[in-house]
Amino acid sequence: MNPCTVQRNTEMEYYWKRGAYRPPYLWSVLSVLSDAPLHVTCDPLGGGQKRGPHNCGACDYEIVRGIRDYSLNADRDLICALLDTRCGCRQEWEYILASEKSYCMPLTR
């Protein structure tokens, strides 16, 4: 799985610059990996950067490193441990999942 990264001179960048697109939260990446019935490898390119999958910045490095480790060793306990990471941005992500409408603009900062 390769979470989307905003590349230069693309339509995605056009929307991103106008606040109409946000790269996925790393929480979402963890959730997908956790729910997958089989081992899925993932290398979040640009992880922790504003154009790549990211959370708040405080927890990004640890989660990106953990996702890469999981991809190499398929230890599902690692994904569960990462999902238990305590960070204030987790509540923001949960709020957005509960509140965002699929047909509206994304809830971003």
Buried (B, 14 or more C-beta within 10 A) or exposed (E): EEBBBBEEEEEBBEBBEEEEBBBBBBBBBBBBBEEEEEEBEBEBBBBBBEBBBBBBEEBBEBBBEBBBEBBEEEEEEBBEEBBEBEBEBBEBBEEBEEEEEEEEEEEEE
